[in-house]
Amino acid sequence: MASDQGAAKGQTGIGFWNCARASYSKETQDLLKVMMQESKLNQFQMRQLNRKLQEGDTFPVSCHPSSSKVSAAPPLPTAPSVRLHPSSKPHLRPAESCRAGDAYVRERFRPRPTMCNEIEERREFLEQMESFGRGKEFRAIIQSEISLKLQEMEEIDRRRNHELEMAARERERGNTCSQLQIENENKA
């Protein structure tokens, strides 16, 4: 019976799916009416919004100008189909054309700006502490941190140089193998 009385008054039940409706104050309702008039909405749109306002529903994000139909989501673009054409034999490029491109060019290691910034920040901090007369407390700690950062940068540089040397050796080894393959194909 209690639920019948609540339904008669326009109230919703209690529960997860039956949330309480918002009640807008008179000032809010007046403000929304003025905003609707200023935005030059047509009568249908104003009726829709007034109904939502009276019922305490949330306002729609967009409102169709002449009907209550809900606009469908725009269709998703279709991805172009990729076709793979299997060839009868693999295509090998000559070594010169491979070397002509930028595939074998590696960037030289440059220390990350953050590492350089960290070193500079530590130096500035040490200068500030020395200006405050507390440099003696921090000098050993800061200098060891700077030294560690420099060692870390040198290790990265050594590792990158080693990788570049290995890549150069591999490239030389690969070129001789591809030259042998080309020679074998020419003989056949």
C-alpha positions in Angstrom: 0.0 0.0 0.0 2.8 2.4 0.8 4.2 1.8 -2.6 0.8 2.6 -4.2 0.7 5.9 -2.4 4.2 6.8 -3.4 3.4 6.0 -7.1 0.3 8.1 -6.9 2.3 11.1 -5.7 4.9 10.7 -8.4 7.6 9.5 -6.1 9.9 6.7 -7.0 10.7 3.7 -4.9 13.9 3.2 -2.9 16.6 1.1 -4.4 19.5 0.9 -6.7 17.6 1.5 -10.0 15.0 3.8 -8.5 17.0 6.8 -7.6 15.5 9.9 -6.1 14.8 12.7 -8.6 16.3 16.1 -8.3 14.1 19.0 -7.1 15.1 22.3 -8.6 14.5 25.5 -6.6 12.2 28.3 -8.0 15.3 30.4 -8.7 17.0 27.6 -10.7 13.8 27.0 -12.7 13.5 30.8 -13.5 17.1 30.9 -14.5 16.7 27.9 -16.8 13.6 29.4 -18.4 15.5 32.7 -19.1 18.4 30.8 -20.5 16.1 28.8 -22.8 14.5 32.0 -24.1 17.9 33.6 -24.7 19.2 30.6 -26.5 16.4 30.8 -29.1 15.0 27.3 -28.7 11.9 26.3 -30.6 8.7 25.4 -28.7 9.3 21.7 -29.0 12.8 21.9 -27.4 11.5 24.2 -24.6 8.7 21.8 -23.9 11.1 18.9 -23.7 13.4 20.8 -21.3 10.5 22.0 -19.1 9.2 18.5 -18.8 12.7 17.3 -17.7 12.8 20.2 -15.2 9.4 19.4 -13.7 10.2 15.7 -13.4 13.6 16.3 -11.9 15.4 14.3 -14.7 18.8 15.2 -16.0 18.9 17.4 -19.0 19.8 15.8 -22.4 23.1 16.6 -23.9 21.5 17.4 -27.2 17.9 17.8 -28.3 16.6 17.0 -31.8 15.1 20.3 -33.2 11.7 18.9 -34.2 11.1 15.4 -32.8 11.8 13.2 -29.8 13.8 10.8 -31.8 17.2 9.9 -30.4 20.0 10.4 -32.7 22.1 7.3 -33.4 25.8 7.2 -32.8 27.8 8.1 -36.0 29.0 4.9 -37.8 32.6 4.0 -37.0 35.0 4.3 -39.9 35.9 1.0 -41.4 39.6 0.0 -41.5 40.9 -0.6 -45.0 41.6 -4.2 -45.6 45.2 -5.2 -45.9 46.0 -7.7 -48.6 49.2 -9.6 -48.6 50.4 -10.9 -51.9 52.6 -13.9 -51.3 55.5 -13.9 -53.8 57.1 -17.0 -55.1 60.5 -16.0 -53.9 61.7 -13.5 -51.3 62.9 -10.1 -52.7 66.5 -9.3 -51.7 67.8 -5.8 -52.1 71.4 -5.1 -52.9 73.6 -4.1 -50.0 74.3 -0.7 -51.5 70.6 0.2 -51.5 70.3 -0.9 -47.9 73.2 1.2 -46.9 71.9 4.2 -48.8 68.9 4.5 -46.5 68.9 5.6 -42.9 68.2 2.1 -41.5 71.8 1.7 -40.3 72.3 5.2 -39.0 72.1 5.3 -35.2 71.9 8.4 -33.1 74.8 9.1 -30.9 74.0 9.1 -27.2 73.3 12.4 -25.7 72.7 12.5 -22.0 69.1 12.9 -21.0 68.3 16.5 -20.2 67.0 15.3 -16.9 70.3 13.8 -15.8 72.1 17.1 -16.7 69.4 19.0 -14.9 69.8 16.9 -11.8 73.5 17.6 -11.7 72.9 21.3 -12.2 70.2 21.3 -9.5 72.6 19.7 -7.0 75.3 22.2 -7.8 72.9 25.1 -7.3 71.7 23.6 -4.0 75.3 23.3 -2.8 75.9 26.9 -3.7 72.8 28.0 -1.8 73.9 26.0 1.3 77.3 27.5 1.1 75.8 31.0 0.9 73.8 30.2 4.1 76.9 29.0 5.8 75.9 25.3 5.8 77.9 24.1 2.8 80.2 22.0 5.0 77.2 19.8 6.0 76.1 19.1 2.5 79.3 19.3 0.4 80.4 15.6 0.7 76.8 14.3 0.0 76.2 16.5 -3.0 79.6 15.9 -4.5 79.1 12.1 -4.2 75.6 12.4 -5.8 77.1 14.4 -8.7 79.9 11.9 -9.1 77.4 9.0 -9.2 75.4 10.7 -11.9 78.5 11.3 -14.0 79.5 7.7 -13.6 76.0 6.6 -14.7 76.2 8.8 -17.8 79.7 7.4 -18.7 78.4 3.8 -18.3 75.5 4.6 -20.6 77.9 6.1 -23.1 80.2 3.0 -23.0 77.2 0.7 -23.4 75.9 2.6 -26.4 79.3 2.6 -28.0 79.6 -1.1 -27.5 76.1 -1.6 -29.1 77.2 0.5 -32.1 80.3 -1.5 -32.6 78.4 -4.7 -32.5 75.8 -3.4 -34.9 78.6 -2.3 -37.3 80.2 -5.8 -37.1 76.8 -7.4 -37.7 76.2 -5.2 -40.7 79.5 -6.1 -42.2 78.9 -9.8 -41.6 75.4 -9.4 -43.1 76.6 -7.6 -46.2 79.1 -10.4 -47.0 76.3 -13.0 -46.6 73.9 -11.1 -48.8 76.6 -10.7 -51.4 77.2 -14.4 -51.4 73.4 -15.0 -51.9 73.4 -12.6 -54.8 76.3 -14.3 -56.4 74.7 -17.7 -56.0 71.4 -16.4 -57.5 73.4 -14.9 -60.5 75.1 -18.3 -61.1 71.7 -20.1 -61.1 
